[in-house]
Amino acid sequence: MEKRIKGSCTTILVGKDASIDGSTIISRNDDGHEALDPQRFVVVSPDEQPRHYESVISKVQIDLPDNPLRYSSIPNSILTNGIWPAAGINSENVGMSATETITTNPRVLGMDPFVEDGIGEEDIVTLVLPYIHSAKEGVQRLGALLKEYGTYEPNGIAFNDNKEVWWLETIGGHHFAAVRIPDDAYVVAPNRMNIDEFDFDSSDTLCSDDLLDLIKKYNLNPDFDKYNLRHIFGSASIKDTVYNNPRTWYGQRFFNPEIENDPMDADLPFICHANRKISIEDVKFVLSSHFENTKYDPYGSGTEDEKTMFRPIGINRNHNVHILQIRNNVPSEIAGIQWLAYGANTFNTVVPFYTNITDTPACYKDATGTFDLNNMYWLSCTTALLGDTDYDFYVDMRNDYELDTMSSFRKLQNDTDEKASGQKDISKFLEEANDKLANDALKRQTKLLGDMVIAGSEHMKLRYNLND
């Protein structure tokens, strides 16, 4: 079986009382092993949803219900290895992001091996999101699919509705555990098993029926007096100390600067409480970050060893960043917002697309494998590449662009929210608003790239001081 795993993501979850406006938020960098992988933003209507699904990678075949919901999606543009929808919000305002590749250990796989012809990241959004009416129902449906079909990889999956955020982690081939994130809490989750202390008797947890029995039967618990799922089912490897743990450390450092921790610490907490309410801009900053104001920043002033010691959150292998927001301060018909940006996150901004729609803007939908600066994927990748050549020189341009662009998006969103009431065709109205947002984003990103080219041309090495 050919596997194609996007094993490099970072997830941030925010409960409704922890966010600045009472929204629930799930978000993720959809990263991969390759630097470029063109992405699309689309809407899947009920008539486009398959009734019989077959995976490209594992060849698993699954009959699906006849009553799918409409949902947004961020699939790959090149479908050689399947759809890989990544994330979306359905017509019931339930969000889903899948997946965060996580870790496991030999004791777990000896107890419940992976299933070669099971489901994986390629499939999970397609199999779950169109059929759920709440975040908890998403956990339950995915848990049932894992039990029946199994999986060939370990993954973390996020769900949200307007009330709750749930996080599920797969365990071995057929098992899972899930936690309802407290309303006043946030989570930063890298590519490792993230759930720590787990209460099997809580109404805020769900898991496979036999999970506790298996822990006892196979002597999986290394702790004396608690059930820490990261210790039981995850890893504590040298790779984690440089690849995973530092990303959690930096995110928690941003939201709780008053707390000092070790970036290599394997036991950084899963559930955290910020020292302030969290905004979309905060989430985007962390998902774009590269250890700014520390000696570990690849663009910073540390030694070469320090600058390359840890894997940053924002990286050249970011394919998209999505922030799925279900709002509580507006009518339900405009509550779902899929903030989206493409490419490496250092020189892009997220756009607040409404999801109660039937179509998406062309410059976000029509990416192909052919380079095209009229498409936001390729434009964003180009801007990031140029910015990488001299980050300190270009970063002020990026900062001004980000402030102006996000201000413009916020104004367009506020205007749309205020005018939405009483619209006869709300989907058409929101599609027109999305087109305005996309056109504004394309124009401003193009101007940023142009400004960078003009300014950077004066600093090329291929020059001479005398002019004739």
C-alpha positions in Angstrom: 0.0 0.0 0.0 1.4 3.4 -1.0 1.1 5.7 2.0 1.1 9.5 1.7 1.0 11.0 5.2 1.0 14.7 6.0 2.8 14.1 9.2 3.8 17.6 10.2 0.8 19.5 11.4 0.1 21.7 14.4 -3.4 22.1 16.0 -4.8 24.8 18.3 -8.2 24.4 20.0 -10.1 27.2 21.9 -13.2 26.8 24.0 -16.0 29.3 23.8 -15.3 31.0 27.1 -11.6 31.2 26.2 -12.2 33.1 23.0 -12.6 36.8 22.7 -16.1 36.7 21.2 -17.5 33.5 22.6 -16.8 31.4 19.5 -15.5 27.9 19.5 -12.3 27.5 17.5 -10.5 24.6 16.0 -7.5 25.2 13.8 -4.6 23.5 12.2 -1.6 23.9 9.9 -2.1 21.3 7.2 1.6 20.4 6.6 3.3 17.8 4.5 6.6 16.2 3.7 7.0 18.2 0.5 7.2 22.0 0.2 4.5 22.4 -2.4 1.1 20.7 -2.7 -1.6 22.8 -4.5 -4.8 23.2 -2.4 -8.4 24.1 -3.3 -11.3 25.5 -1.3 -14.6 24.0 -2.4 -18.1 23.2 -1.3 -19.4 19.6 -1.5 -23.2 19.5 -2.1 -25.3 16.4 -1.1 -25.5 15.2 -4.7 -21.7 15.3 -5.1 -21.1 13.2 -1.9 -20.5 9.6 -2.8 -22.9 6.9 -1.6 -20.2 4.3 -2.0 -16.7 5.3 -1.0 -13.4 3.7 -2.0 -10.1 4.9 -0.7 -7.3 5.5 -3.2 -4.5 4.5 -0.7 -5.9 1.6 1.3 -8.7 0.5 -1.1 -11.2 0.2 1.7 -14.8 0.4 0.5 -17.5 1.8 2.7 -21.2 2.3 1.9 -22.4 5.8 3.1 -25.8 7.1 4.3 -28.2 8.6 1.8 -28.7 11.9 3.7 -25.4 13.8 3.6 -25.2 17.4 4.6 -23.5 20.1 2.5 -20.0 20.9 3.7 -16.9 23.0 2.9 -13.6 21.3 2.2 -9.9 22.0 1.4 -8.9 19.1 -0.8 -5.7 18.6 -2.7 -5.7 19.9 -6.3 -3.8 16.9 -7.6 -5.9 13.8 -6.7 -3.4 11.1 -7.4 -3.4 9.9 -3.8 -7.0 10.8 -3.0 -9.1 13.8 -1.9 -7.5 14.7 1.5 -10.3 17.2 2.4 -8.4 18.5 5.5 -11.1 20.5 7.1 -14.6 22.0 6.7 -17.8 23.2 8.3 -21.1 21.5 7.4 -24.6 23.0 6.9 -25.4 22.3 10.6 -22.5 24.5 11.7 -20.3 21.6 12.8 -16.6 21.9 12.1 -14.0 19.2 11.6 -10.2 19.2 11.1 -8.5 16.0 10.2 -5.8 15.0 10.8 -3.0 15.8 13.2 -0.6 12.9 12.7 0.4 11.6 16.2 2.6 9.0 17.8 2.3 5.6 19.2 4.5 2.8 20.7 5.3 -0.9 20.2 3.2 -1.9 23.2 0.1 -0.4 21.7 0.7 -1.9 18.3 1.4 -5.3 19.7 -2.0 -5.1 21.4 -3.9 -3.7 18.4 -1.9 -3.5 15.2 -2.6 -1.0 12.4 -5.0 -2.2 9.6 -3.4 -2.0 6.1 -6.8 -1.7 4.4 -8.3 0.6 7.0 -9.2 4.3 6.9 -6.7 7.2 7.2 -6.3 11.0 6.8 -7.2 10.7 3.1 -10.7 9.5 4.0 -11.8 10.8 7.4 -13.5 14.1 6.6 -15.4 12.6 3.7 -16.6 9.7 5.9 -17.7 11.8 8.9 -18.3 15.5 8.4 -21.4 15.2 6.1 -23.3 13.0 8.6 -22.9 14.7 12.0 -25.0 17.3 13.8 -22.8 18.1 16.8 -19.1 17.9 17.7 -19.8 15.0 20.1 -21.6 13.1 17.3 -18.5 13.5 15.2 -16.5 11.7 17.9 -19.1 8.9 18.1 -19.3 8.4 14.3 -15.5 8.3 13.8 -15.2 6.0 16.8 -17.7 3.5 15.2 -15.8 3.7 11.9 -12.5 3.0 13.6 -14.0 0.0 15.4 -15.4 -1.5 12.2 -12.8 -0.7 9.6 -9.6 0.2 11.6 -6.9 2.6 10.6 -3.4 2.3 9.2 -2.0 5.3 11.0 -2.3 7.3 14.3 -4.2 10.6 14.1 -5.7 13.4 16.1 -9.0 14.9 14.9 -10.8 18.0 16.1 -14.6 18.8 16.1 -16.5 21.9 17.1 -20.1 23.2 17.2 -21.3 26.4 18.7 -21.1 25.0 22.2 -18.3 22.4 22.4 -14.9 21.5 21.2 -13.9 17.8 21.1 -10.5 16.2 20.4 -10.1 12.6 19.4 -6.9 10.6 19.2 -6.8 7.2 17.5 -5.1 4.3 19.4 -3.7 1.3 17.6 -5.7 0.0 14.7 -9.3 0.1 16.1 -9.4 2.2 19.3 -9.8 5.8 20.3 -10.0 8.3 23.2 -11.6 11.7 23.1 -11.9 14.7 25.4 -14.3 17.6 25.5 -12.1 20.7 25.8 -13.2 22.8 28.8 -15.0 26.0 27.7 -12.4 28.2 29.4 -9.4 26.3 28.0 -7.1 26.1 25.0 -4.9 23.3 23.6 -1.7 23.4 21.4 -1.2 19.9 19.9 1.8 18.9 17.7 2.6 15.5 16.1 2.5 13.4 19.2 -0.1 11.7 21.4 -1.4 14.8 23.3 -4.1 13.7 25.8 -2.6 13.4 29.2 -4.6 12.6 32.4 -7.9 10.9 31.4 -11.0 10.3 33.5 -12.8 7.2 32.3 -15.8 8.0 34.3 -16.3 11.6 33.2 -19.1 12.8 31.0 -16.5 15.0 29.2 -14.6 11.9 27.8 -15.4 9.2 25.3 -13.4 6.1 24.4 -13.6 2.6 23.0 -15.6 0.4 25.3 -12.8 -2.0 26.1 -9.9 0.6 26.4 -9.5 0.5 30.1 -9.6 -3.3 30.2 -6.9 -3.5 27.5 -4.7 -1.1 29.5 -4.9 -3.5 32.4 -4.7 -6.8 30.4 -1.6 -5.8 28.5 0.1 -3.9 31.3 0.3 -0.7 29.3 0.2 1.9 32.1 3.7 3.1 33.4 2.2 5.3 36.1 1.3 4.2 39.6 -1.8 6.1 40.4 -3.3 7.7 37.3 -4.2 7.2 33.6 -2.0 9.5 31.4 -2.8 8.5 27.9 0.3 10.2 26.5 2.4 7.9 28.7 0.3 4.9 28.0 -0.3 5.1 24.2 2.2 7.7 22.9 5.9 8.2 22.7 8.6 10.0 24.6 11.3 9.9 22.0 14.4 12.0 21.2 12.6 13.2 18.1 9.7 14.4 20.3 12.1 16.6 22.2 13.2 18.5 19.1 10.3 18.0 16.7 7.1 18.1 18.8 7.5 19.3 22.4 9.0 22.7 21.4 5.9 23.7 19.4 3.7 23.1 22.4 6.1 25.0 24.5 6.1 28.1 22.2 2.3 28.1 21.9 1.9 27.9 25.6 4.6 30.5 26.1 2.6 32.9 23.9 -0.7 32.4 25.7 0.9 32.2 29.1 4.1 34.2 29.1 4.1 34.2 32.9 4.9 30.5 33.0 8.4 29.2 32.3 8.9 25.8 30.9 11.5 23.7 29.1 10.9 23.5 25.3 12.0 19.8 25.4 9.6 18.8 28.2 7.5 15.8 27.3 5.0 16.5 30.0 3.8 20.0 29.0 0.1 20.0 29.9 -2.7 19.2 27.4 -5.4 21.4 28.8 -4.3 25.0 29.4 -5.9 28.4 30.5 -4.6 31.6 28.9 -3.9 34.8 30.8 -6.3 36.6 28.4 -9.1 35.8 25.9 -7.9 34.5 22.6 -8.5 36.1 19.2 -8.3 34.7 15.6 -5.2 36.9 15.2 -3.6 35.2 18.2 -4.3 31.7 16.7 -2.9 32.8 13.4 0.3 34.2 15.0 1.1 30.9 16.8 0.4 28.8 13.7 2.7 31.1 11.7 5.4 31.3 14.4 9.0 30.3 14.2 10.1 30.9 17.8 10.3 34.7 17.5 12.2 36.4 20.3 14.1 33.3 21.2 17.5 31.9 20.2 15.7 29.1 18.3 14.3 31.4 15.6 15.7 30.3 12.2 15.6 34.0 11.2 17.1 35.1 14.5 20.5 35.9 16.0 21.2 32.6 17.7 24.0 30.3 16.7 23.5 28.1 13.7 23.0 25.1 16.0 20.4 27.0 18.1 18.5 28.2 15.0 18.2 24.7 13.6 17.7 22.8 16.9 13.9 22.7 16.9 11.2 22.3 14.2 9.2 25.6 13.9 5.5 25.8 13.7 5.4 28.0 10.6 7.5 26.1 8.0 8.0 25.9 4.3 5.8 22.7 4.3 2.7 24.6 5.4 0.1 23.8 2.7 -2.8 25.6 4.2 -3.8 27.0 7.6 -7.5 26.8 8.5 -9.2 28.3 11.6 -12.8 27.0 11.9 -14.9 29.4 14.0 -18.5 28.7 15.1 -19.8 32.0 16.4 -22.5 32.5 19.1 -23.0 36.3 18.8 -24.7 36.2 15.3 -27.6 34.3 13.7 -26.9 30.6 13.0 -27.1 31.2 9.2 -23.9 33.3 9.3 -22.2 31.6 12.3 -19.8 29.3 10.5 -16.5 31.0 9.4 -13.6 29.1 7.7 -10.6 31.4 8.0 -8.1 30.2 5.3 -4.7 30.9 3.9 -2.3 28.9 1.7 1.4 28.3 1.6 4.1 28.9 4.2 2.4 31.0 6.9 5.1 33.7 7.4 3.8 36.0 4.6 0.1 35.3 4.3 -3.1 36.2 6.0 -6.2 34.2 6.8 -9.5 35.2 5.1 -12.8 34.8 6.9 -15.0 32.9 4.4 -18.6 32.3 5.3 -19.5 28.6 5.0 -23.3 28.8 4.4 -22.6 28.8 0.7 -22.8 26.6 -2.4 -19.7 27.8 -4.2 -16.3 29.4 -3.4 -14.2 32.2 -5.0 -12.3 31.2 -8.1 -8.9 32.3 -7.0 -9.1 30.0 -4.0 -10.8 27.1 -5.8 -9.0 26.6 -9.1 -5.4 25.9 -8.1 -3.7 23.4 -10.4 -0.2 22.0 -10.6 0.7 24.9 -13.0 2.2 28.0 -11.5 -0.2 30.9 -11.7 0.1 34.2 -9.8 -3.6 34.8 -10.3 -4.3 31.9 -7.9 -3.9 32.5 -4.1 -2.1 29.3 -3.5 0.7 30.1 -5.9 0.8 33.7 -5.0 1.1 33.0 -1.3 3.9 30.4 -2.0 5.8 33.0 -4.1 5.6 35.7 -1.5 6.8 33.3 1.3 9.7 32.2 -0.9 10.9 35.8 -1.6 10.4 36.7 2.1 12.6 33.8 3.1 15.6 35.2 1.2 15.9 38.2 3.6 13.3 37.9 6.4 14.6 40.9 8.4 14.4 43.2 5.3 10.9 42.1 4.3 9.2 41.6 7.6 8.1 45.2 8.1 6.4 45.1 4.8 4.7 41.9 5.9 3.6 43.5 9.2 2.1 46.5 7.5 0.4 44.3 5.0 -1.0 42.0 7.7 -2.4 44.9 9.7 -4.0 46.6 6.7 -5.4 43.4 5.2 -6.9 42.0 8.4 -8.4 45.4 9.1 -10.0 45.4 5.7 -11.3 41.8 6.2 -12.8 42.7 9.6 -14.6 45.7 8.1 -16.0 43.6 5.2 -17.1 40.9 7.7 -18.8 43.4 10.0 -20.6 45.0 7.1 -21.7 41.6 5.9 -22.9 40.5 9.3 -25.0 43.7 9.7 -26.6 43.4 6.3 -27.3 39.6 6.4 -30.6 39.9 8.3 -33.6 39.7 6.0 -31.7 38.6 2.9 -33.9 36.5 0.6 -31.1 34.3 -0.6 -28.6 34.2 2.2 -26.2 31.8 0.4 -26.0 34.0 -2.6 -25.4 37.0 -0.4 -22.6 35.3 1.5 -21.0 34.0 -1.7 -20.9 37.6 -3.0 -19.3 38.6 0.3 -16.7 35.8 0.0 -15.9 37.0 -3.5 -15.3 40.5 -2.2 -13.0 39.1 0.5 -11.1 36.9 -2.0 -10.6 39.7 -4.5 -9.4 42.0 -1.7 -7.0 39.3 -0.5 -5.7 38.7 -4.0 -5.2 42.4 -4.7 -3.4 43.0 -1.4 -1.2 39.9 -1.6 -0.2 40.9 -5.1 0.7 44.4 -3.9 2.8 42.9 -1.1 4.7 40.8 -3.6 5.2 43.7 -5.9 6.5 46.0 -3.1 8.9 43.2 -2.1 10.2 42.8 -5.6 10.6 46.6 -6.1 12.4 47.0 -2.8 14.4 43.9 -3.0 15.8 44.6 -6.5 17.9 47.4 -5.0 19.6 44.9 -2.7 20.5 42.2 -5.2 24.1 40.9 -5.0 24.4 41.1 -8.8 25.2 44.8 -9.0 28.1 47.3 -9.2 28.5 50.7 -7.5 29.5 52.6 -10.7 26.6 53.7 -13.1 27.1 54.8 -16.7 
